[in-house]
Amino acid sequence: MRLIRMKSAQPISPYAPSWAAPIGIDEWQNTKKIDTIRNFLLSKEEDILKLDVQNSARTGLGDNDVTTRYGKYNLFDFANECKEINDLLNFLRKSWFEFINQDFTTPYPIQLTCWYNIIRKGQEIKMHRHCAGEMTYLSGNMHLDDYDTVTTYEHMEMALSLPNVKGGVTFFPGYVEHYVPIYDGDEPRVSLAFDLYIYLPPFMGVQEHLEHRKFMDNDIIQNLNG
């Protein structure tokens, strides 16, 4: 796990903003399992498209794209059909734990929503953010192959572009906006996206209309500590 910070310049005016957004970067090295998951998700595309549309979430994608069904299912419910998804979950848990340790934040019980995106030649994912209210925690994305694209993260006129590499995962505060420019590859570009929610009173920030599942609890935290 590598942690970097998008930071504001040193304020000169008393009204200039001062902020730092942590970005965590990690990479799952098990390429065979990544390939299995990618192929499985491509095979599920028709089933996902049968679900009701949630909305575009400002991505610019439409009714014929799986992205617009986010929250109508949870990707980790498919682990009974593709066992490698359980290994992915374990990897994400360890990466999250490394991230918060490096950022010196508290390991809360967490709920997770997770979905996937498929874009094809000529498509893009427009600038959007996942959440920005008082309950905002962490979001993330992950790429299931090497793509000749970058994901650009922006906050308050500061930008960071990261290459989309196979197994690469990025954690970021949910308020950070991000986008992917027009894709020019011949193969479908498959990525995962997720939101993490603190699940501890008085927070309990889960949006109940979304399919969320347990990501972290005290027992898992103890195991990771061990």
Disulfide bonds with the S-S distance in Angstrom:
none
